[in-house]
Amino acid sequence: MKLEDFKKFKKKLPDSPGVYTFYGPRRKVLYVGKATSLRDRVRSYFGDDLIATRGPLLVDMVTKARAVKGTPTDSVLEALLLEAQLIRDHQPPHNTELKDDKSFNYLVITKEEYPRLVVVRGKDLDTDFPKGSTLYQFGPFPHGMQFKEALKLIRRIFPFRTTCTPCPREFASVPRQPAGCSKPCFDAQIGLCPGVCTGKVTPEEYRKTIRHIVLLFQGKKKRLMRELEREMKEYAKREEFEKAAEIKRSYFGLKHISDVSLIKEEFRNGIAHRPARIEAYDIAHISGTSAVGVMVVVEDHEKQPGEYRNFRIRAAAKGSDTDALKEVIARRLGHNEWPYPRLIVVDGSTAQMNAAKAVLLQYGVDIPIVGVVKDERHRARRLAGAREHTQGREADILLANAEAHRYAVAYHRKLRSRL
């Protein structure tokens, strides 16, 4: 698809949240994405810097595309839910090529008297929740951090149970419950749980909340709004004004979803480079066993812990730090929704830098690489790499390197403690 072809579709793309779909020959769905502004996001696919900012796989997708369609939504939250639904329904090849679908997030609603809502990785889905143990599964959600922000919004509108234990049924209707049931969990105290642990909410009432959440995830918002309105009137008619007020709060919250946190996350995961993003990598193991790798991020002199990532080494030769580094960077580049850095920092010198360069070359990505050379006490001795890439960034490079080492060691110890 060329820029002049895109201009045909531009007028149909509003400046509002929604989901966009790229189609190939015979209307085959190639890629599904979501955006705060459909018009701006789709336009960005036709910029001169696409290969530098998003990589060759998306360039290939745009080249194959014959049409693009935008579906507006009332909020970024609804766009995120619709994106997951369309990815599940159509299995677009370029969504799965750009990221291993086993690392996608899924939402599981458990099959219990008081169902829990649990976020789980695709690779753990069948193991943690075998067939018959769930009522519903939603996903995949490619944007993990943003999905978790969305779930926080939903929980404020429809409080639900995550980990607390229901009060024994024989005490559920007793005003003075025994110790252990008398004090609500912390989530209930701050309004994120309806009081499952104290028996405040009955299974029937709780199932209504689960039904509301399911309708929202199924994209049936209008139907959900009608049901809430009807329930609110029924409670008021029976003079159960406290319950009517709770439904009213949910109704209002759903109608006026505050997308501030999601919009912030949208820009954090945006297309363009951020001002001074540095990614540092490190490998940890003991004599080649339980090898792990990590990626940490520093931006504008500050650590960004929310963007740290860890990787269990799967295929690299045992004891080979360079092979492990190659594997980690290759898997990182598969996450196209993460913005590319301005600089990559590796722990080591020529061998480690060459390993990283080889992977970047394979993916057609041009990002400068520097190394941190250590002494026998693992203290930074000098920086390796072009002076133009290190000058003025020394403090951030050393911060990123030290943080990568700390995070790798911590993750390695955590895994070993489970053995």
C-alpha positions as CSV (number, residue, x, y, z in Angstrom):
1,M,0.0,0.0,0.0
2,K,1.4,3.4,-1.0
3,L,0.9,6.8,0.5
4,E,-1.4,7.9,-2.4
5,D,-3.6,4.8,-1.7
6,F,-3.7,5.7,2.0
7,K,-5.1,9.1,1.1
8,K,-8.2,7.4,-0.2
9,F,-9.0,6.0,3.2
10,K,-7.8,9.0,5.2
11,K,-11.2,10.8,5.2
12,K,-12.8,7.7,6.7
13,L,-10.5,7.7,9.7
14,P,-11.7,9.9,12.6
15,D,-9.5,11.6,15.1
16,S,-10.9,9.4,17.9
17,P,-10.0,6.2,19.7
18,G,-10.6,2.9,17.9
19,V,-9.2,-0.1,16.2
20,Y,-7.7,-0.2,12.7
21,T,-7.3,-3.2,10.4
22,F,-5.0,-3.6,7.4
23,Y,-6.3,-5.9,4.7
24,G,-4.3,-7.7,2.0
25,P,-5.5,-9.3,-1.2
26,R,-9.0,-10.9,-1.1
27,R,-9.7,-8.9,2.1
28,K,-7.4,-11.1,4.2
29,V,-6.8,-9.5,7.6
30,L,-3.1,-8.8,7.9
31,Y,-2.8,-6.8,11.1
32,V,-5.0,-5.3,13.8
33,G,-4.0,-2.5,16.1
34,K,-5.6,0.1,18.4
35,A,-5.0,3.8,18.8
36,T,-5.9,6.9,20.7
37,S,-6.3,8.7,17.4
38,L,-7.1,6.4,14.4
39,R,-6.1,9.1,11.9
40,D,-2.8,9.9,13.4
41,R,-1.8,6.3,14.1
42,V,-2.6,5.0,10.6
43,R,-0.9,8.0,9.1
44,S,2.3,7.1,10.9
45,Y,2.6,3.9,8.9
46,F,3.4,5.9,5.9
47,G,6.2,8.0,7.3
48,D,9.7,7.9,5.9
49,D,11.1,6.6,9.2
50,L,8.8,3.6,9.5
51,I,11.6,1.0,9.2
52,A,13.7,2.8,11.8
53,T,10.9,3.2,14.3
54,R,8.9,0.0,13.8
55,G,11.1,-2.4,11.9
56,P,11.1,-4.4,8.7
57,L,8.2,-6.7,9.5
58,L,5.7,-3.9,9.7
59,V,7.2,-2.4,6.5
60,D,6.5,-5.7,4.8
61,M,2.9,-5.7,6.1
62,V,2.2,-2.2,4.8
63,T,3.7,-3.1,1.5
64,K,1.3,-6.1,1.2
65,A,-1.8,-4.1,2.4
66,R,-4.5,-3.2,-0.1
67,A,-6.9,-1.4,2.3
68,V,-7.2,-0.1,5.8
69,K,-10.3,0.3,7.9
70,G,-10.9,2.1,11.2
71,T,-13.6,1.2,13.7
72,P,-14.1,4.1,16.2
73,T,-14.9,3.3,19.9
74,D,-16.1,5.5,22.7
75,S,-12.9,5.1,24.7
76,V,-9.3,3.7,24.6
77,L,-10.5,1.0,27.0
78,E,-13.1,-0.3,24.5
79,A,-10.5,-0.1,21.7
80,L,-8.2,-2.3,23.7
81,L,-11.0,-4.9,24.3
82,L,-12.1,-4.8,20.7
83,E,-8.5,-5.3,19.4
84,A,-8.2,-8.5,21.5
85,Q,-11.5,-9.8,20.1
86,L,-10.5,-9.1,16.5
87,I,-7.0,-10.7,16.9
88,R,-8.7,-13.8,18.4
89,D,-11.3,-14.0,15.6
90,H,-9.0,-13.4,12.6
91,Q,-5.5,-14.5,13.8
92,P,-3.8,-11.9,11.7
93,P,-0.4,-13.2,10.6
94,H,1.5,-10.0,11.2
95,N,0.3,-9.7,14.8
96,T,1.7,-13.2,15.6
97,E,4.9,-12.7,13.6
98,L,5.6,-9.4,15.5
99,K,5.3,-11.1,18.9
100,D,5.3,-14.6,20.2
101,D,1.6,-15.2,20.9
102,K,2.5,-17.3,24.0
103,S,3.6,-14.1,25.7
104,F,0.3,-12.4,25.2
105,N,-1.9,-11.8,28.2
106,Y,-5.3,-13.4,28.7
107,L,-8.0,-12.8,31.2
108,V,-9.4,-15.9,32.9
109,I,-12.7,-15.9,34.9
110,T,-12.6,-19.0,37.1
111,K,-15.3,-21.5,37.6
112,E,-16.0,-21.0,41.4
113,E,-18.9,-20.0,43.5
114,Y,-17.3,-16.5,43.6
115,P,-15.3,-16.4,40.4
116,R,-11.9,-14.8,40.4
117,L,-10.5,-12.7,37.6
118,V,-6.9,-13.7,36.8
119,V,-4.4,-12.4,34.2
120,V,-2.2,-15.2,32.8
121,R,0.3,-15.5,30.0
122,G,-0.6,-17.6,27.0
123,K,2.2,-20.0,27.7
124,D,0.8,-20.8,31.1
125,L,-2.9,-20.8,30.2
126,D,-3.4,-24.6,29.7
127,T,-1.2,-25.5,32.6
128,D,-2.6,-23.1,35.2
129,F,-6.2,-23.4,34.1
130,P,-6.9,-26.8,32.5
131,K,-10.1,-27.4,30.6
132,G,-13.3,-27.1,32.7
133,S,-11.7,-24.9,35.4
134,T,-12.8,-21.6,33.8
135,L,-16.1,-19.9,32.9
136,Y,-14.6,-17.5,30.4
137,Q,-11.3,-16.7,28.7
138,F,-10.6,-13.4,27.0
139,G,-7.7,-12.4,24.9
140,P,-5.1,-12.3,23.6
141,F,-4.1,-8.8,24.8
142,P,-0.8,-7.8,23.1
143,H,-0.2,-4.7,25.2
144,G,0.4,-6.2,28.6
145,M,1.0,-3.0,30.7
146,Q,-1.9,-1.2,29.1
147,F,-4.2,-4.2,29.6
148,K,-3.4,-4.2,33.3
149,E,-4.2,-0.5,33.5
150,A,-7.5,-1.2,31.7
151,L,-8.3,-3.9,34.2
152,K,-7.7,-1.4,37.1
153,L,-10.3,0.9,35.4
154,I,-12.8,-1.9,35.0
155,R,-12.3,-3.0,38.7
156,R,-13.2,0.5,39.9
157,I,-16.4,0.3,37.9
158,F,-17.2,-3.3,38.7
159,P,-15.4,-4.5,41.9
160,F,-14.4,-8.1,41.7
161,R,-12.5,-10.8,43.7
162,T,-8.9,-11.7,42.9
163,T,-7.3,-13.6,45.8
164,C,-9.4,-13.2,48.9
165,T,-11.2,-16.2,50.4
166,P,-15.0,-16.3,50.6
167,C,-16.5,-16.3,54.1
168,P,-17.8,-19.8,55.0
169,R,-21.4,-20.1,53.8
170,E,-22.7,-21.1,57.2
171,F,-21.7,-17.7,58.5
172,A,-22.7,-15.6,55.5
173,S,-26.0,-14.5,57.0
174,V,-24.8,-14.2,60.6
175,P,-24.4,-10.5,61.6
176,R,-21.4,-11.2,63.9
177,Q,-19.1,-13.4,62.0
178,P,-16.1,-15.2,63.6
179,A,-12.6,-13.8,63.6
180,G,-11.1,-14.3,60.2
181,C,-14.4,-13.3,58.5
182,S,-15.1,-10.1,60.5
183,K,-12.5,-7.9,58.9
184,P,-12.7,-7.3,55.2
185,C,-9.6,-7.7,53.0
186,F,-7.7,-4.6,52.0
187,D,-9.3,-4.6,48.5
188,A,-12.7,-4.6,50.1
189,Q,-11.7,-1.7,52.3
190,I,-10.8,0.4,49.4
191,G,-13.8,-0.6,47.3
192,L,-12.1,-2.9,44.8
193,C,-13.7,-6.1,46.1
194,P,-17.5,-6.3,46.9
195,G,-16.8,-8.0,50.3
196,V,-16.6,-11.7,49.3
197,C,-14.4,-12.4,52.3
198,T,-17.0,-11.2,54.8
199,G,-20.1,-12.6,53.1
200,K,-21.3,-9.1,52.4
201,V,-22.3,-10.1,48.8
202,T,-24.2,-13.2,48.0
203,P,-23.1,-15.6,45.1
204,E,-26.2,-14.5,43.1
205,E,-25.4,-10.8,43.4
206,Y,-21.7,-11.4,42.6
207,R,-22.7,-13.4,39.5
208,K,-24.4,-10.2,38.2
209,T,-21.2,-8.3,38.5
210,I,-19.4,-11.1,36.6
211,R,-22.1,-10.9,33.9
212,H,-21.5,-7.2,33.6
213,I,-17.8,-7.6,33.1
214,V,-18.4,-10.4,30.6
215,L,-20.7,-8.2,28.5
216,L,-18.1,-5.4,28.5
217,F,-15.3,-7.8,27.3
218,Q,-17.7,-9.2,24.6
219,G,-18.1,-5.7,23.2
220,K,-21.8,-5.5,24.2
221,K,-21.6,-2.1,26.0
222,K,-25.0,-0.9,24.9
223,R,-26.7,-4.0,26.2
224,L,-24.8,-3.7,29.4
225,M,-25.9,-0.1,29.9
226,R,-29.5,-1.2,29.4
227,E,-29.2,-4.0,31.9
228,L,-27.6,-1.6,34.5
229,E,-30.4,0.9,34.0
230,R,-33.0,-1.8,34.5
231,E,-31.4,-3.2,37.6
232,M,-31.1,0.3,39.1
233,K,-34.8,0.9,38.6
234,E,-35.7,-2.5,40.1
235,Y,-33.6,-1.8,43.3
236,A,-35.2,1.6,43.6
237,K,-38.7,0.2,43.2
238,R,-37.9,-2.3,46.0
239,E,-36.5,0.6,48.1
240,E,-33.1,-1.0,48.2
241,F,-31.5,2.4,47.7
242,E,-28.0,1.5,48.7
243,K,-27.8,-1.2,46.0
244,A,-29.5,1.2,43.5
245,A,-26.7,3.8,44.3
246,E,-24.0,1.1,43.7
247,I,-25.5,0.3,40.3
248,K,-25.8,4.0,39.5
249,R,-22.1,4.5,40.3
250,S,-21.2,1.7,37.9
251,Y,-23.5,3.1,35.2
252,F,-22.0,6.5,35.5
253,G,-18.4,5.1,35.6
254,L,-19.0,3.1,32.4
255,K,-20.6,6.0,30.6
256,H,-17.8,8.4,31.5
257,I,-14.7,6.1,31.4
258,S,-11.6,8.0,32.4
259,D,-9.0,7.0,29.9
260,V,-6.2,9.1,31.3
261,S,-4.0,6.3,32.4
262,L,-4.6,4.4,29.1
263,I,-3.8,7.4,27.0
264,K,-0.6,7.9,28.9
265,E,0.3,4.2,28.3
266,E,-0.6,4.7,24.6
267,F,2.0,7.4,24.2
268,R,4.5,5.4,26.3
269,N,4.1,2.6,23.7
270,G,3.9,4.9,20.8
271,I,5.5,4.7,17.4
272,A,8.1,7.5,17.7
273,H,11.3,7.2,19.6
274,R,11.1,8.7,23.0
275,P,13.7,11.4,23.8
276,A,16.5,9.4,25.3
277,R,15.6,5.8,25.8
278,I,18.5,3.5,26.7
279,E,18.1,-0.3,26.9
280,A,20.7,-2.3,28.8
281,Y,21.1,-6.1,28.7
282,D,22.7,-8.6,31.0
283,I,23.0,-12.4,31.4
284,A,23.1,-14.4,34.6
285,H,23.8,-18.1,35.3
286,I,25.9,-20.4,37.4
287,S,28.3,-22.6,35.3
288,G,25.8,-22.3,32.5
289,T,22.8,-23.6,34.5
290,S,19.5,-21.7,35.0
291,A,20.6,-19.1,32.5
292,V,18.5,-15.9,32.3
293,G,18.7,-12.6,30.5
294,V,17.2,-9.2,31.3
295,M,16.4,-5.9,29.6
296,V,16.2,-2.7,31.7
297,V,15.3,0.8,30.5
298,V,16.6,4.2,31.5
299,E,15.0,7.4,30.1
300,D,16.1,11.0,30.8
301,H,18.3,9.9,33.7
302,E,15.6,7.9,35.4
303,K,15.0,4.1,35.7
304,Q,11.8,2.8,34.2
305,P,11.1,-0.4,36.3
306,G,7.7,-0.8,34.7
307,E,9.4,-1.5,31.4
308,Y,12.0,-4.0,32.6
309,R,11.7,-7.5,31.1
310,N,13.2,-10.9,31.9
311,F,13.8,-13.9,29.7
312,R,14.6,-17.5,30.5
313,I,17.2,-18.7,28.1
314,R,15.8,-21.4,25.9
315,A,18.0,-22.2,22.9
316,A,21.5,-20.7,23.5
317,A,24.5,-23.0,24.0
318,K,25.1,-23.7,27.7
319,G,27.5,-21.3,29.2
320,S,27.7,-19.0,26.1
321,D,26.9,-15.5,27.2
322,T,27.1,-14.2,23.7
323,D,24.6,-16.8,22.4
324,A,22.3,-16.0,25.3
325,L,22.6,-12.3,24.5
326,K,21.7,-12.9,20.9
327,E,18.6,-14.9,21.9
328,V,17.5,-12.2,24.3
329,I,17.8,-9.3,21.8
330,A,16.1,-11.4,19.1
331,R,13.2,-12.1,21.3
332,R,13.1,-8.4,22.4
333,L,12.9,-7.3,18.7
334,G,9.9,-9.6,18.3
335,H,8.0,-7.3,20.6
336,N,7.2,-4.6,18.1
337,E,4.9,-2.8,20.5
338,W,7.9,-1.8,22.6
339,P,9.5,1.4,21.2
340,Y,13.0,1.0,20.0
341,P,15.8,2.7,22.0
342,R,18.2,5.3,21.0
343,L,21.1,3.3,22.4
344,I,21.7,-0.3,23.5
345,V,24.1,-1.1,26.4
346,V,25.7,-4.5,26.8
347,D,27.9,-5.9,29.6
348,G,31.2,-6.5,28.0
349,S,33.3,-5.4,25.0
350,T,33.9,-6.5,21.5
351,A,32.4,-10.0,21.6
352,Q,29.2,-8.9,23.3
353,M,28.8,-5.8,21.0
354,N,29.4,-7.9,17.9
355,A,26.8,-10.4,19.1
356,A,24.2,-7.7,19.5
357,K,25.1,-6.1,16.1
358,A,24.6,-9.4,14.4
359,V,21.1,-9.7,15.6
360,L,20.2,-6.1,14.7
361,L,21.6,-6.6,11.3
362,Q,19.5,-9.7,10.8
363,Y,16.4,-7.7,11.7
364,G,17.4,-4.7,9.6
365,V,17.4,-2.4,12.6
366,D,20.1,0.3,13.0
367,I,20.6,1.1,16.7
368,P,24.0,2.2,18.2
369,I,25.6,-0.2,20.7
370,V,28.1,0.5,23.5
371,G,29.7,-1.9,26.0
372,V,30.7,-1.5,29.6
373,V,34.0,-3.1,30.3
374,K,34.6,-4.3,34.0
375,D,37.6,-5.0,36.1
376,E,38.1,-8.2,38.2
377,R,35.8,-6.8,40.9
378,H,33.1,-6.2,38.4
379,R,33.5,-2.4,38.6
380,A,33.1,-0.3,35.4
381,R,36.5,0.4,34.0
382,R,35.7,2.0,30.6
383,L,33.1,2.4,27.9
384,A,33.5,0.6,24.6
385,G,32.0,2.0,21.4
386,A,31.9,5.2,19.3
387,R,32.6,8.3,21.3
388,E,29.7,10.1,19.6
389,H,27.3,7.5,21.3
390,T,28.8,7.7,24.8
391,Q,29.7,11.4,25.1
392,G,27.3,13.1,27.5
393,R,25.5,9.9,28.3
394,E,28.1,8.3,30.5
395,A,26.0,8.5,33.7
396,D,22.9,7.0,32.0
397,I,24.9,4.2,30.5
398,L,26.5,3.2,33.8
399,L,23.1,3.5,35.6
400,A,21.5,1.2,33.0
401,N,24.3,-1.3,33.1
402,A,24.3,-1.4,36.9
403,E,20.6,-1.8,37.0
404,A,20.7,-4.6,34.4
405,H,23.3,-6.5,36.5
406,R,21.2,-6.1,39.7
407,Y,18.0,-7.1,38.0
408,A,19.6,-10.2,36.3
409,V,21.1,-11.4,39.5
410,A,17.8,-10.9,41.4
411,Y,15.8,-12.8,38.7
412,H,18.4,-15.6,38.6
413,R,18.2,-16.0,42.4
414,K,14.4,-16.0,42.3
415,L,14.4,-18.9,39.7
416,R,17.0,-20.9,41.6
417,S,15.0,-20.6,44.8
418,R,12.1,-22.4,43.1
419,L,14.3,-25.4,42.2
